[in-house]
Amino acid sequence: MKSKKITFCLLAVLLFPLVCFAADKTVSPKSKNFDSDYFEVGAGEKKDYSDMDIDSIISDAKDFYFDLKLEDAEEAVYNVLDFDPKNPTAISLKNKISIIREKYVLFLRELTDSYLIELNSCAKTGNFYEGFMYYKKIELLVPEAVDKLAYIKLSEQRDKIADKIYNINSKHKFLDSVNYFRDGKYTKASKIVNSLSKKDSKFNNYAAMVSIYTLKERSIKRAISNYKKALKYVKAEKFNEALNYAQLAFGLVQDDVKIKILMEQINLELEMDN
């Protein structure tokens, strides 16, 4: 575990703009969950600032900053500072970008470490549904931090159950349910496992566990809605209103780096106002 943490820290610092909640290059295109669908961190397309005035560049920089496209925000800020080295808004934004980048790396490390603990616990107990889910979460955040041995154990445990299902159609449904659950499609997974449990009682425990996550799927949708509202208020510079919605989003989904970072960004703005 120690070596994984060291490797992670180095990669997080060096490869920050590429890390997911990340750009599409990092996130699997098949993933349709909360992490990859709406929340992206990184850089967008390069922009030509040669014909833009300073106020417009700063406006772009702020938008990039709150969208967590920190590389683009930094580039815009440096374009302003090239023309006006003492521009107070650009200097302030440059400092905030540095603070948020550090917090992002910290939160990402904490989240990945917690997922690794859960992954290994699932591998020990044979909980392959949640185990594959945590494995994918880690893979989306920091691919280099995944535990291959845990993945092998989970695969063996899943295949052991699948080998005892003699009906081919039921076996395919079972494997589909594991994949749906891994991808955050808890409602689809629950429907399949519930149908299997009616035919075979050994699926009862799985059905009970998976059904709990259908509530989380609803919470994720509500969190996305609240996050969007918070971001809208942030860009309108209504930071108290933005914080209320960001806190609502965080109350629904705690293991989300981008919600936590938005709350940090809002608090930075409120501190400056006081």
VMD Tcl script that draws the C-alpha trace (Angstrom):
set ca {
  {0.00 0.00 0.00}
  {2.87 2.36 0.80}
  {4.36 1.96 -2.66}
  {0.96 2.61 -4.23}
  {0.64 5.89 -2.30}
  {4.09 7.04 -3.37}
  {3.40 6.19 -7.01}
  {0.05 7.93 -6.84}
  {1.42 11.16 -5.37}
  {4.08 11.47 -8.06}
  {1.61 10.81 -10.85}
  {-1.01 13.13 -9.41}
  {1.40 16.04 -9.34}
  {2.96 15.39 -12.74}
  {-0.15 14.37 -14.64}
  {-2.75 16.52 -12.92}
  {-4.40 17.95 -16.05}
  {-5.02 14.45 -17.36}
  {-6.50 12.94 -14.21}
  {-10.20 12.17 -14.04}
  {-12.92 13.37 -12.85}
  {-11.10 14.08 -15.94}
  {-11.06 14.71 -19.60}
  {-12.56 12.23 -22.01}
  {-9.14 10.81 -22.86}
  {-8.89 9.45 -19.32}
  {-12.48 8.35 -18.74}
  {-13.74 5.19 -20.38}
  {-16.20 6.15 -23.13}
  {-18.48 3.32 -21.96}
  {-18.86 4.83 -18.52}
  {-22.16 6.64 -18.05}
  {-21.91 7.29 -14.34}
  {-21.77 10.44 -12.23}
  {-17.97 10.71 -12.37}
  {-17.45 10.73 -16.10}
  {-20.71 11.93 -17.59}
  {-20.90 15.39 -16.10}
  {-17.78 16.03 -14.08}
  {-14.57 16.52 -16.00}
  {-11.27 17.95 -14.90}
  {-8.41 18.94 -17.14}
  {-7.83 21.12 -20.16}
  {-9.98 21.99 -23.12}
  {-8.99 23.26 -26.54}
  {-6.25 25.88 -26.71}
  {-7.58 29.40 -27.21}
  {-6.04 32.28 -29.14}
  {-5.96 35.37 -26.90}
  {-4.09 37.65 -29.31}
  {-7.18 39.66 -30.32}
  {-8.95 39.70 -26.94}
  {-8.99 42.47 -24.35}
  {-7.86 41.83 -20.77}
  {-11.36 41.81 -19.28}
  {-12.50 39.13 -21.73}
  {-9.43 36.98 -21.01}
  {-10.02 37.26 -17.25}
  {-13.67 36.30 -17.77}
  {-12.52 33.20 -19.66}
  {-9.97 32.41 -16.95}
  {-12.65 32.52 -14.25}
  {-14.94 30.23 -16.24}
  {-12.08 27.76 -16.77}
  {-11.18 27.94 -13.09}
  {-14.67 27.13 -11.83}
  {-15.07 24.41 -14.47}
  {-11.84 22.94 -13.04}
  {-10.00 23.33 -16.33}
  {-7.07 24.63 -14.35}
  {-4.50 24.34 -17.10}
  {-6.59 26.55 -19.38}
  {-7.30 28.98 -16.53}
  {-3.61 29.28 -15.80}
  {-2.78 29.89 -19.46}
  {-5.36 32.69 -19.64}
  {-4.03 34.25 -16.44}
  {-0.47 34.26 -17.74}
  {-1.65 35.93 -20.95}
  {-3.06 38.76 -18.82}
  {0.08 39.01 -16.70}
  {2.24 39.21 -19.82}
  {0.48 42.48 -20.68}
  {-0.19 43.70 -17.14}
  {2.14 42.05 -14.55}
  {0.45 43.85 -11.65}
  {-3.15 43.09 -12.59}
  {-4.72 42.33 -9.17}
  {-7.49 40.08 -10.48}
  {-5.07 37.95 -12.47}
  {-2.65 37.69 -9.53}
  {-5.48 36.69 -7.19}
  {-6.78 34.08 -9.63}
  {-3.27 32.70 -10.13}
  {-2.98 32.16 -6.37}
  {-6.42 30.53 -6.18}
  {-5.54 28.15 -9.00}
  {-2.46 27.06 -7.07}
  {-4.47 26.49 -3.87}
  {-7.21 24.54 -5.64}
  {-4.71 22.38 -7.52}
  {-3.12 21.34 -4.23}
  {-6.50 20.61 -2.66}
  {-7.55 18.61 -5.71}
  {-4.47 16.38 -5.46}
  {-5.06 15.95 -1.72}
  {-8.75 15.05 -2.09}
  {-7.98 12.72 -4.96}
  {-5.36 10.88 -2.92}
  {-7.70 10.54 0.06}
  {-10.55 9.26 -2.09}
  {-8.36 6.77 -3.96}
  {-6.89 5.45 -0.71}
  {-10.38 4.93 0.74}
  {-11.48 3.11 -2.43}
  {-8.42 0.84 -2.22}
  {-9.36 -0.10 1.35}
  {-12.93 -0.92 0.27}
  {-11.68 -2.85 -2.76}
  {-9.41 -5.08 -0.71}
  {-12.13 -5.62 1.89}
  {-14.53 -6.75 -0.87}
  {-11.91 -9.11 -2.30}
  {-11.46 -10.71 1.13}
  {-15.19 -11.18 1.75}
  {-16.13 -12.23 -1.78}
  {-18.27 -9.15 -2.41}
  {-17.58 -8.94 -6.14}
  {-20.49 -6.58 -6.88}
  {-19.10 -3.74 -4.81}
  {-15.53 -4.87 -5.43}
  {-15.70 -4.35 -9.19}
  {-17.47 -1.04 -8.58}
  {-14.59 0.22 -6.42}
  {-12.05 -1.12 -8.86}
  {-13.60 0.89 -11.68}
  {-13.81 4.02 -9.52}
  {-10.07 3.75 -8.87}
  {-9.38 3.00 -12.53}
  {-11.25 6.15 -13.57}
  {-9.50 8.32 -11.00}
  {-5.92 7.00 -11.15}
  {-5.43 3.91 -13.34}
  {-1.94 3.31 -11.98}
  {-3.28 2.84 -8.42}
  {-5.50 -0.18 -9.13}
  {-4.88 -3.46 -7.30}
  {-4.60 -6.19 -9.93}
  {-4.50 -9.00 -7.36}
  {-7.81 -7.84 -5.90}
  {-9.28 -7.83 -9.41}
  {-8.15 -11.42 -9.98}
  {-9.71 -12.53 -6.68}
  {-12.98 -10.81 -7.49}
  {-13.05 -12.40 -10.96}
  {-12.51 -15.85 -9.46}
  {-15.31 -15.30 -6.94}
  {-17.70 -14.08 -9.64}
  {-16.83 -16.95 -11.99}
  {-17.31 -19.48 -9.20}
  {-20.94 -18.35 -8.88}
  {-21.42 -18.15 -12.65}
  {-20.16 -21.72 -13.12}
  {-22.98 -22.98 -10.89}
  {-25.65 -21.35 -13.06}
  {-26.48 -23.97 -15.68}
  {-29.09 -22.00 -17.55}
  {-27.14 -20.02 -20.17}
  {-29.63 -17.15 -20.26}
  {-29.58 -16.82 -16.46}
  {-25.78 -16.93 -16.45}
  {-25.59 -14.09 -18.97}
  {-28.10 -12.07 -16.93}
  {-26.04 -12.62 -13.78}
  {-22.84 -11.42 -15.48}
  {-24.72 -8.45 -16.93}
  {-25.95 -7.50 -13.45}
  {-22.37 -7.46 -12.14}
  {-21.30 -5.18 -15.02}
  {-24.29 -2.87 -14.64}
  {-23.57 -2.50 -10.93}
  {-19.89 -1.83 -11.63}
  {-20.89 0.97 -14.03}
  {-23.25 2.63 -11.55}
  {-26.41 1.40 -13.26}
  {-27.84 0.13 -10.01}
  {-31.50 0.05 -11.03}
  {-30.80 -2.17 -14.04}
  {-28.62 -4.43 -11.91}
  {-31.29 -4.65 -9.22}
  {-34.03 -5.68 -11.66}
  {-31.89 -8.52 -12.99}
  {-30.80 -9.80 -9.57}
  {-34.36 -9.64 -8.26}
  {-35.56 -11.75 -11.17}
  {-32.77 -14.27 -10.55}
  {-33.56 -14.44 -6.82}
  {-37.11 -15.56 -7.62}
  {-35.65 -18.61 -9.36}
  {-32.73 -19.30 -7.04}
  {-32.55 -18.35 -3.34}
  {-28.75 -17.98 -3.41}
  {-29.30 -14.61 -5.09}
  {-31.42 -13.25 -2.22}
  {-28.49 -11.64 -0.41}
  {-27.23 -10.08 -3.63}
  {-30.71 -8.74 -4.39}
  {-30.96 -7.08 -0.99}
  {-27.54 -5.46 -1.28}
  {-27.99 -4.25 -4.85}
  {-31.44 -2.78 -4.18}
  {-29.97 -0.44 -1.56}
  {-27.88 1.19 -4.27}
  {-30.91 2.15 -6.33}
  {-31.47 4.91 -3.77}
  {-27.92 6.11 -4.35}
  {-28.59 6.33 -8.08}
  {-31.42 8.76 -7.37}
  {-29.20 10.73 -5.01}
  {-26.56 11.05 -7.72}
  {-29.09 12.57 -10.13}
  {-30.19 15.07 -7.50}
  {-26.57 15.89 -6.68}
  {-25.84 16.65 -10.33}
  {-28.84 18.99 -10.44}
  {-27.69 20.82 -7.30}
  {-24.12 21.01 -8.57}
  {-25.29 22.63 -11.82}
  {-27.30 25.20 -9.85}
  {-24.33 25.92 -7.60}
  {-22.07 26.42 -10.61}
  {-24.62 28.75 -12.20}
  {-24.70 30.93 -9.08}
  {-20.90 30.88 -8.84}
  {-20.54 32.26 -12.36}
  {-23.08 34.94 -11.45}
  {-20.88 35.70 -8.42}
  {-23.71 34.87 -6.00}
  {-21.52 32.81 -3.73}
  {-23.79 32.39 -0.69}
  {-26.54 30.93 -2.88}
  {-23.94 28.79 -4.65}
  {-22.66 27.40 -1.35}
  {-26.17 26.34 -0.33}
  {-26.58 24.22 -3.47}
  {-23.03 22.86 -3.28}
  {-23.68 21.73 0.29}
  {-26.91 20.06 -0.79}
  {-24.99 18.21 -3.51}
  {-22.31 17.14 -1.05}
  {-24.96 15.94 1.40}
  {-26.21 13.58 -1.29}
  {-22.83 12.40 -2.62}
  {-19.82 12.71 -0.30}
  {-17.27 10.84 -2.43}
  {-17.11 13.39 -5.20}
  {-13.94 15.41 -5.65}
  {-15.48 18.05 -7.86}
  {-18.28 18.92 -5.44}
  {-15.74 19.21 -2.63}
  {-13.50 21.38 -4.78}
  {-16.40 23.68 -5.75}
  {-17.15 24.17 -2.07}
  {-13.50 25.10 -1.51}
  {-13.62 27.55 -4.41}
  {-16.77 29.17 -3.04}
  {-15.27 29.44 0.45}
  {-12.20 31.15 -1.01}
  {-14.43 33.74 -2.62}
  {-16.43 34.29 0.59}
  {-13.23 34.67 2.61}
  {-12.07 37.39 0.24}
  {-15.36 39.24 0.68}
  {-15.03 39.29 4.49}
}
mol new
graphics top color blue
foreach p $ca { graphics top sphere $p radius 0.5 }
foreach p [lrange $ca 0 end-1] q [lrange $ca 1 end] { graphics top cylinder $p $q radius 0.2 }
display resetview
